Amino acid sequence: MATTKKTDSGKPAPKQSAARKPAAKKAAAKKAAPKKAGAKKVAAPVAKPEKKVSAARSKAKAERKAPEKVPGRKERRGIVVSDAMDKTIVVRIDVAQKHQRYGKVVRRSSKLHAHDEQNAAGVGDLVRVVETRPLSATKRWRLLEILEKAK
């Protein structure tokens, strides 16, 4: 009479599937499997050498054209008011809205910090920025393109 394995609680232990078997048992099962007659041997995969990124490719990546619209991300146009920090610009976003009750045009502005990888933008430039993951304590935007250089 065959006895079943029991756990500490006294219940029968569940059977292990092939996916849950230890790696050593899987390897032994593969070796024990009968080989088909006339089966071709498959060469072991050859390790590929690491790719080296050329200077031209990295330059082309840096000069890539900005996309028209980034899906699912907010996008703003504004004027650069500071570029004193390294790889960071401060952009002023101006908004003109009509007052709900009085109808007068009210101008508001907000400043945000944006990441500028190449330090390309200067003070007075009109730029397009897009929302991104938090890059620092204050940076949540990234420079997409410079629309107009300052004169």
N, CA and C atoms as a LAMMPS dump frame, in Angstrom:
ITEM: TIMESTEP
0
ITEM: NUMBER OF ATOMS
453
ITEM: BOX BOUNDS ff ff ff
-5.0000000000000000e+02 5.0000000000000000e+02
-5.0000000000000000e+02 5.0000000000000000e+02
-5.0000000000000000e+02 5.0000000000000000e+02
ITEM: ATOMS id mol type element x y z
1 1 1 N 0.835 -1.167 0
2 1 2 C 0 0 0
3 1 3 C 0.889 1.242 0
4 2 1 N 0.615 2.156 -0.955
5 2 2 C 1.417 3.364 -1.08
6 2 3 C 0.896 4.421 -0.126
7 3 1 N 1.813 5.045 0.573
8 3 2 C 1.393 6.101 1.493
9 3 3 C 1.616 7.445 0.828
10 4 1 N 0.68 8.383 1.07
11 4 2 C 0.832 9.732 0.512
12 4 3 C 1.567 10.598 1.514
13 5 1 N 2.322 11.571 0.968
14 5 2 C 3.035 12.499 1.839
15 5 3 C 2.013 13.397 2.516
16 6 1 N 2.237 13.662 3.777
17 6 2 C 1.318 14.523 4.514
18 6 3 C 2.081 15.723 5.058
19 7 1 N 1.373 16.863 5.114
20 7 2 C 1.964 18.081 5.671
21 7 3 C 1.839 18.038 7.179
22 8 1 N 2.344 19.071 7.843
23 8 2 C 2.284 19.135 9.307
24 8 3 C 0.861 19.13 9.83
25 9 1 N -0.065 19.663 9.037
26 9 2 C -1.45 19.735 9.506
27 9 3 C -2.177 18.406 9.356
28 10 1 N -1.569 17.428 8.692
29 10 2 C -2.188 16.12 8.53
30 10 3 C -2.886 15.959 7.196
31 11 1 N -2.999 17.044 6.424
32 11 2 C -3.652 16.973 5.109
33 11 3 C -2.647 16.462 4.088
34 12 1 N -3.126 15.798 3.025
35 12 2 C -2.202 15.332 1.985
36 12 3 C -1.535 16.505 1.282
37 13 1 N -0.253 16.371 0.983
38 13 2 C 0.489 17.436 0.309
39 13 3 C 0.06 17.505 -1.148
40 14 1 N -0.052 18.715 -1.729
41 14 2 C -0.423 18.826 -3.143
42 14 3 C 0.705 18.331 -4.035
43 15 1 N 0.322 17.765 -5.189
44 15 2 C 1.331 17.262 -6.135
45 15 3 C 1.993 18.445 -6.826
46 16 1 N 3.305 18.324 -7.04
47 16 2 C 4.023 19.4 -7.699
48 16 3 C 3.887 19.252 -9.201
49 17 1 N 3.625 20.384 -9.884
50 17 2 C 3.569 20.371 -11.341
51 17 3 C 5 20.447 -11.866
52 18 1 N 5.147 20.272 -13.169
53 18 2 C 6.477 20.326 -13.777
54 18 3 C 7.105 21.702 -13.594
55 19 1 N 6.278 22.74 -13.545
56 19 2 C 6.807 24.092 -13.403
57 19 3 C 7.369 24.321 -12.004
58 20 1 N 6.88 23.567 -11.004
59 20 2 C 7.32 23.785 -9.627
60 20 3 C 8.444 22.842 -9.214
61 21 1 N 8.835 21.906 -10.068
62 21 2 C 9.903 20.975 -9.722
63 21 3 C 11.225 21.717 -9.651
64 22 1 N 12.099 21.297 -8.781
65 22 2 C 13.419 21.936 -8.711
66 22 3 C 14.17 21.78 -10.031
67 23 1 N 15.1 22.695 -10.271
68 23 2 C 15.845 22.729 -11.531
69 23 3 C 16.632 21.441 -11.757
70 24 1 N 17.159 20.834 -10.706
71 24 2 C 17.949 19.604 -10.852
72 24 3 C 17.078 18.473 -11.389
73 25 1 N 15.841 18.383 -10.914
74 25 2 C 14.939 17.335 -11.4
75 25 3 C 14.578 17.568 -12.858
76 26 1 N 14.402 18.848 -13.247
77 26 2 C 14.073 19.152 -14.643
78 26 3 C 15.214 18.727 -15.561
79 27 1 N 16.46 19.032 -15.145
80 27 2 C 17.621 18.684 -15.962
81 27 3 C 17.745 17.172 -16.1
82 28 1 N 17.487 16.439 -15.017
83 28 2 C 17.559 14.979 -15.057
84 28 3 C 16.461 14.415 -15.953
85 29 1 N 15.297 15.015 -15.949
86 29 2 C 14.191 14.556 -16.788
87 29 3 C 14.521 14.764 -18.263
88 30 1 N 15.215 15.873 -18.596
89 30 2 C 15.585 16.123 -19.994
90 30 3 C 16.602 15.097 -20.492
91 31 1 N 17.561 14.76 -19.62
92 31 2 C 18.586 13.783 -20.014
93 31 3 C 17.977 12.4 -20.204
94 32 1 N 17.006 12.068 -19.38
95 32 2 C 16.404 10.74 -19.434
96 32 3 C 15.427 10.591 -20.599
97 33 1 N 14.98 11.703 -21.176
98 33 2 C 14.01 11.642 -22.282
99 33 3 C 14.664 10.957 -23.479
100 34 1 N 13.948 10.016 -24.138
101 34 2 C 14.53 9.318 -25.293
102 34 3 C 14.694 10.265 -26.477
103 35 1 N 15.828 10.092 -27.183
104 35 2 C 16.101 10.919 -28.353
105 35 3 C 15.5 10.268 -29.585
106 36 1 N 14.978 11.126 -30.481
107 36 2 C 14.388 10.622 -31.724
108 36 3 C 15.504 10.28 -32.701
109 37 1 N 15.265 9.251 -33.489
110 37 2 C 16.253 8.85 -34.482
111 37 3 C 16.261 9.866 -35.612
112 38 1 N 17.426 10.245 -36.06
113 38 2 C 17.56 11.173 -37.186
114 38 3 C 17.342 12.629 -36.789
115 39 1 N 17.281 12.937 -35.517
116 39 2 C 17.084 14.324 -35.09
117 39 3 C 18.373 15.106 -35.308
118 40 1 N 18.221 16.315 -35.792
119 40 2 C 19.388 17.151 -36.063
120 40 3 C 19.819 17.85 -34.788
121 41 1 N 21.128 18.003 -34.658
122 41 2 C 21.649 18.722 -33.507
123 41 3 C 21.544 20.22 -33.79
124 42 1 N 21.132 20.958 -32.776
125 42 2 C 21.012 22.401 -32.905
126 42 3 C 22.219 23.026 -32.221
127 43 1 N 22.856 23.948 -32.945
128 43 2 C 24.043 24.599 -32.401
129 43 3 C 23.639 25.493 -31.235
130 44 1 N 24.5 25.575 -30.248
131 44 2 C 24.249 26.44 -29.093
132 44 3 C 24.273 27.893 -29.55
133 45 1 N 23.413 28.736 -28.961
134 45 2 C 23.406 30.141 -29.382
135 45 3 C 24.744 30.807 -29.106
136 46 1 N 25.191 31.596 -30.068
137 46 2 C 26.472 32.272 -29.966
138 46 3 C 26.242 33.626 -29.308
139 47 1 N 27.077 33.972 -28.345
140 47 2 C 26.949 35.258 -27.66
141 47 3 C 27.286 36.377 -28.634
142 48 1 N 26.402 37.387 -28.694
143 48 2 C 26.62 38.513 -29.604
144 48 3 C 27.574 39.505 -28.959
145 49 1 N 28.467 40.084 -29.744
146 49 2 C 29.362 41.09 -29.184
147 49 3 C 28.566 42.353 -28.836
148 50 1 N 29.033 43.097 -27.831
149 50 2 C 28.331 44.31 -27.425
150 50 3 C 28.411 45.346 -28.529
151 51 1 N 27.275 46.049 -28.716
152 51 2 C 27.221 47.07 -29.758
153 51 3 C 27.912 48.334 -29.273
154 52 1 N 28.67 48.938 -30.167
155 52 2 C 29.3 50.208 -29.861
156 52 3 C 28.518 51.293 -30.594
157 53 1 N 28.074 52.295 -29.864
158 53 2 C 27.299 53.379 -30.462
159 53 3 C 28.279 54.355 -31.089
160 54 1 N 28.094 54.601 -32.377
161 54 2 C 29.002 55.494 -33.079
162 54 3 C 28.698 56.943 -32.712
163 55 1 N 29.657 57.796 -32.976
164 55 2 C 29.492 59.219 -32.686
165 55 3 C 28.398 59.816 -33.557
166 56 1 N 28.297 59.341 -34.798
167 56 2 C 27.28 59.854 -35.713
168 56 3 C 25.879 59.494 -35.224
169 57 1 N 25.728 58.286 -34.706
170 57 2 C 24.412 57.846 -34.224
171 57 3 C 23.993 58.642 -32.994
172 58 1 N 24.948 58.877 -32.068
173 58 2 C 24.616 59.648 -30.876
174 58 3 C 24.304 61.102 -31.232
175 59 1 N 24.98 61.629 -32.254
176 59 2 C 24.707 62.986 -32.711
177 59 3 C 23.326 63.059 -33.349
178 60 1 N 22.975 62.031 -34.132
179 60 2 C 21.656 61.994 -34.781
180 60 3 C 20.554 61.9 -33.732
181 61 1 N 20.822 61.177 -32.653
182 61 2 C 19.836 61.056 -31.582
183 61 3 C 19.632 62.411 -30.911
184 62 1 N 20.728 63.16 -30.729
185 62 2 C 20.637 64.466 -30.106
186 62 3 C 19.893 65.461 -30.991
187 63 1 N 20.005 65.31 -32.314
188 63 2 C 19.376 66.234 -33.25
189 63 3 C 18.019 65.742 -33.749
190 64 1 N 17.458 64.736 -33.084
191 64 2 C 16.175 64.182 -33.494
192 64 3 C 15.081 65.244 -33.405
193 65 1 N 14.188 65.266 -34.387
194 65 2 C 13.11 66.242 -34.431
195 65 3 C 12.105 65.943 -33.326
196 66 1 N 11.613 66.991 -32.686
197 66 2 C 10.645 66.837 -31.597
198 66 3 C 9.313 66.352 -32.154
199 67 1 N 8.624 65.449 -31.451
200 67 2 C 7.339 64.963 -31.941
201 67 3 C 6.279 66.053 -31.899
202 68 1 N 5.276 65.941 -32.771
203 68 2 C 4.193 66.919 -32.817
204 68 3 C 3.424 66.924 -31.509
205 69 1 N 3.043 65.749 -31.027
206 69 2 C 2.238 65.628 -29.815
207 69 3 C 2.689 64.391 -29.072
208 70 1 N 2.909 64.525 -27.776
209 70 2 C 3.267 63.381 -26.946
210 70 3 C 1.971 62.9 -26.297
211 71 1 N 1.506 61.69 -26.603
212 71 2 C 0.213 61.237 -26.084
213 71 3 C 0.208 61.074 -24.568
214 72 1 N -0.873 61.542 -23.939
215 72 2 C -1.038 61.364 -22.504
216 72 3 C -0.213 62.295 -21.637
217 73 1 N 0.429 63.298 -22.221
218 73 2 C 1.261 64.225 -21.463
219 73 3 C 0.806 65.662 -21.705
220 74 1 N 0.864 66.466 -20.65
221 74 2 C 0.548 67.887 -20.794
222 74 3 C 1.693 68.565 -21.535
223 75 1 N 1.344 69.601 -22.274
224 75 2 C 2.338 70.318 -23.051
225 75 3 C 2.105 71.809 -22.875
226 76 1 N 3.155 72.581 -22.713
227 76 2 C 3.041 74.019 -22.505
228 76 3 C 4.058 74.753 -23.365
229 77 1 N 3.705 76.016 -23.71
230 77 2 C 4.633 76.912 -24.394
231 77 3 C 4.934 78.051 -23.448
232 78 1 N 6.177 78.454 -23.371
233 78 2 C 6.521 79.542 -22.472
234 78 3 C 7.841 80.185 -22.83
235 79 1 N 8.197 81.184 -22.055
236 79 2 C 9.42 81.94 -22.292
237 79 3 C 10.422 81.605 -21.186
238 80 1 N 11.663 81.369 -21.579
239 80 2 C 12.72 81.044 -20.612
240 80 3 C 13.092 82.323 -19.86
241 81 1 N 13.021 82.27 -18.522
242 81 2 C 13.383 83.432 -17.715
243 81 3 C 14.728 83.229 -17.024
244 82 1 N 15.213 81.971 -16.95
245 82 2 C 16.523 81.731 -16.342
246 82 3 C 17.126 80.452 -16.92
247 83 1 N 18.44 80.526 -17.181
248 83 2 C 19.173 79.336 -17.62
249 83 3 C 20.473 79.204 -16.824
250 84 1 N 20.479 79.742 -15.615
251 84 2 C 21.697 79.774 -14.796
252 84 3 C 22.104 78.389 -14.305
253 85 1 N 21.137 77.491 -14.125
254 85 2 C 21.459 76.161 -13.616
255 85 3 C 21.942 75.247 -14.743
256 86 1 N 22.664 74.191 -14.37
257 86 2 C 23.165 73.238 -15.351
258 86 3 C 22.046 72.279 -15.742
259 87 1 N 21.759 72.19 -17.04
260 87 2 C 20.743 71.298 -17.598
261 87 3 C 19.334 71.577 -17.083
262 88 1 N 19.099 72.791 -16.587
263 88 2 C 17.784 73.175 -16.096
264 88 3 C 17.47 74.592 -16.546
265 89 1 N 16.22 74.788 -16.975
266 89 2 C 15.762 76.132 -17.323
267 89 3 C 14.486 76.415 -16.538
268 90 1 N 14.238 77.708 -16.293
269 90 2 C 12.996 78.128 -15.655
270 90 3 C 12.156 78.772 -16.75
271 91 1 N 10.939 78.263 -16.923
272 91 2 C 10.06 78.712 -18
273 91 3 C 8.838 79.394 -17.393
274 92 1 N 8.501 80.586 -17.916
275 92 2 C 7.299 81.292 -17.466
276 92 3 C 6.177 81.004 -18.448
277 93 1 N 5.066 80.474 -17.915
278 93 2 C 3.899 80.163 -18.732
279 93 3 C 2.875 81.266 -18.489
280 94 1 N 2.521 82.031 -19.516
281 94 2 C 1.532 83.102 -19.406
282 94 3 C 0.172 82.6 -19.862
283 95 1 N -0.86 82.897 -19.066
284 95 2 C -2.227 82.491 -19.393
285 95 3 C -3.115 83.725 -19.309
286 96 1 N -3.891 83.979 -20.356
287 96 2 C -4.855 85.08 -20.352
288 96 3 C -6.243 84.47 -20.369
289 97 1 N -7.044 84.751 -19.315
290 97 2 C -8.396 84.204 -19.211
291 97 3 C -9.382 85.324 -18.997
292 98 1 N -10.596 85.11 -19.467
293 98 2 C -11.661 86.054 -19.219
294 98 3 C -12.25 85.742 -17.85
295 99 1 N -12.445 86.76 -17.023
296 99 2 C -13.015 86.544 -15.702
297 99 3 C -14.451 86.049 -15.854
298 100 1 N -14.822 85.034 -15.07
299 100 2 C -16.144 84.418 -15.225
300 100 3 C -17.278 85.403 -14.988
301 101 1 N -17.174 86.215 -13.96
302 101 2 C -18.279 87.118 -13.612
303 101 3 C -18.182 88.468 -14.327
304 102 1 N -16.994 89.071 -14.311
305 102 2 C -16.873 90.444 -14.78
306 102 3 C -16.453 90.574 -16.242
307 103 1 N -15.97 89.495 -16.829
308 103 2 C -15.632 89.517 -18.252
309 103 3 C -14.305 90.18 -18.575
310 104 1 N -13.62 90.717 -17.587
311 104 2 C -12.334 91.355 -17.828
312 104 3 C -11.267 90.294 -18.079
313 105 1 N -10.319 90.59 -18.95
314 105 2 C -9.235 89.649 -19.234
315 105 3 C -8.222 89.707 -18.093
316 106 1 N -7.987 88.558 -17.472
317 106 2 C -7.048 88.47 -16.362
318 106 3 C -5.829 87.684 -16.841
319 107 1 N -4.655 88.273 -16.656
320 107 2 C -3.421 87.597 -17.075
321 107 3 C -2.752 86.979 -15.854
322 108 1 N -2.456 85.709 -15.983
323 108 2 C -1.771 84.997 -14.904
324 108 3 C -0.533 84.335 -15.485
325 109 1 N 0.451 84.094 -14.634
326 109 2 C 1.632 83.365 -15.1
327 109 3 C 2.092 82.426 -13.997
328 110 1 N 2.743 81.35 -14.421
329 110 2 C 3.333 80.41 -13.478
330 110 3 C 4.717 80.033 -13.998
331 111 1 N 5.611 79.758 -13.08
332 111 2 C 6.972 79.369 -13.474
333 111 3 C 7.168 77.894 -13.176
334 112 1 N 7.855 77.214 -14.078
335 112 2 C 8.168 75.806 -13.851
336 112 3 C 9.589 75.522 -14.291
337 113 1 N 10.164 74.508 -13.68
338 113 2 C 11.531 74.112 -14.004
339 113 3 C 11.479 72.976 -15.011
340 114 1 N 12.315 73.059 -16.034
341 114 2 C 12.33 72.047 -17.093
342 114 3 C 13.751 71.562 -17.328
343 115 1 N 13.865 70.292 -17.729
344 115 2 C 15.167 69.679 -17.996
345 115 3 C 15.602 70.011 -19.421
346 116 1 N 16.813 70.538 -19.56
347 116 2 C 17.389 70.907 -20.856
348 116 3 C 18.723 70.181 -20.982
349 117 1 N 18.708 69.01 -21.597
350 117 2 C 19.878 68.126 -21.628
351 117 3 C 21.107 68.771 -22.252
352 118 1 N 20.938 69.515 -23.358
353 118 2 C 22.089 70.099 -24.05
354 118 3 C 22.395 71.541 -23.63
355 119 1 N 21.678 72.075 -22.667
356 119 2 C 21.812 73.49 -22.282
357 119 3 C 21.658 74.393 -23.505
358 120 1 N 20.684 74.068 -24.362
359 120 2 C 20.511 74.778 -25.626
360 120 3 C 19.697 76.054 -25.481
361 121 1 N 18.75 76.085 -24.563
362 121 2 C 17.863 77.24 -24.439
363 121 3 C 18.529 78.363 -23.663
364 122 1 N 18.234 79.602 -24.079
365 122 2 C 18.763 80.78 -23.402
366 122 3 C 17.62 81.658 -22.925
367 123 1 N 17.952 82.669 -22.146
368 123 2 C 16.935 83.568 -21.612
369 123 3 C 16.234 84.281 -22.769
370 124 1 N 14.91 84.311 -22.715
371 124 2 C 14.112 84.992 -23.738
372 124 3 C 13.632 84.083 -24.856
373 125 1 N 14.107 82.84 -24.914
374 125 2 C 13.671 81.91 -25.967
375 125 3 C 12.238 81.458 -25.719
376 126 1 N 11.485 81.267 -26.79
377 126 2 C 10.15 80.675 -26.699
378 126 3 C 10.327 79.171 -26.864
379 127 1 N 9.884 78.398 -25.875
380 127 2 C 10.142 76.959 -25.877
381 127 3 C 8.855 76.171 -25.679
382 128 1 N 8.916 74.907 -26.046
383 128 2 C 7.824 73.964 -25.827
384 128 3 C 8.32 72.934 -24.823
385 129 1 N 7.567 72.749 -23.728
386 129 2 C 7.954 71.783 -22.706
387 129 3 C 6.842 70.761 -22.543
388 130 1 N 7.228 69.568 -22.103
389 130 2 C 6.267 68.481 -21.934
390 130 3 C 6.434 67.886 -20.537
391 131 1 N 5.331 67.448 -19.979
392 131 2 C 5.313 66.844 -18.65
393 131 3 C 6.121 65.55 -18.658
394 132 1 N 6.812 65.26 -17.567
395 132 2 C 7.595 64.032 -17.469
396 132 3 C 7.635 63.569 -16.015
397 133 1 N 8.317 62.467 -15.764
398 133 2 C 8.426 61.954 -14.398
399 133 3 C 9.251 62.938 -13.568
400 134 1 N 9.123 62.896 -12.243
401 134 2 C 9.933 63.796 -11.413
402 134 3 C 11.431 63.545 -11.61
403 135 1 N 12.146 64.592 -11.987
404 135 2 C 13.58 64.484 -12.218
405 135 3 C 14.376 65.023 -11.031
406 136 1 N 13.764 65.892 -10.244
407 136 2 C 14.384 66.415 -9.019
408 136 3 C 13.255 66.914 -8.131
409 137 1 N 13.603 67.658 -7.093
410 137 2 C 12.58 68.156 -6.167
411 137 3 C 11.606 69.105 -6.849
412 138 1 N 12.071 69.838 -7.839
413 138 2 C 11.195 70.814 -8.515
414 138 3 C 10.978 70.53 -10.003
415 139 1 N 11.825 69.721 -10.624
416 139 2 C 11.72 69.482 -12.081
417 139 3 C 10.75 68.366 -12.407
418 140 1 N 9.671 68.721 -13.127
419 140 2 C 8.704 67.737 -13.605
420 140 3 C 8.396 67.946 -15.083
421 141 1 N 9.196 68.736 -15.758
422 141 2 C 8.984 69.053 -17.17
423 141 3 C 10.288 68.852 -17.927
424 142 1 N 10.174 68.652 -19.251
425 142 2 C 11.341 68.416 -20.102
426 142 3 C 11.219 69.295 -21.342
427 143 1 N 12.322 69.879 -21.771
428 143 2 C 12.342 70.709 -22.969
429 143 3 C 12.136 69.827 -24.195
430 144 1 N 11.128 70.17 -25.01
431 144 2 C 10.862 69.402 -26.228
432 144 3 C 11.55 70.051 -27.416
433 145 1 N 11.353 71.364 -27.553
434 145 2 C 12.013 72.071 -28.654
435 145 3 C 12.031 73.562 -28.378
436 146 1 N 12.948 74.237 -29.056
437 146 2 C 13.027 75.684 -28.993
438 146 3 C 12.294 76.219 -30.21
439 147 1 N 11.184 76.934 -29.979
440 147 2 C 10.363 77.418 -31.084
441 147 3 C 10.946 78.677 -31.702
442 148 1 N 11.487 79.56 -30.852
443 148 2 C 12.011 80.827 -31.35
444 148 3 C 13.144 81.282 -30.456
445 149 1 N 14.291 81.593 -31.054
446 149 2 C 15.44 82.075 -30.281
447 149 3 C 15.256 83.548 -29.96
448 150 1 N 15.801 83.983 -28.818
449 150 2 C 15.726 85.392 -28.411
450 150 3 C 16.615 86.228 -29.33
451 151 1 N 16.226 87.482 -29.518
452 151 2 C 17 88.366 -30.395
453 151 3 C 18.023 89.161 -29.629
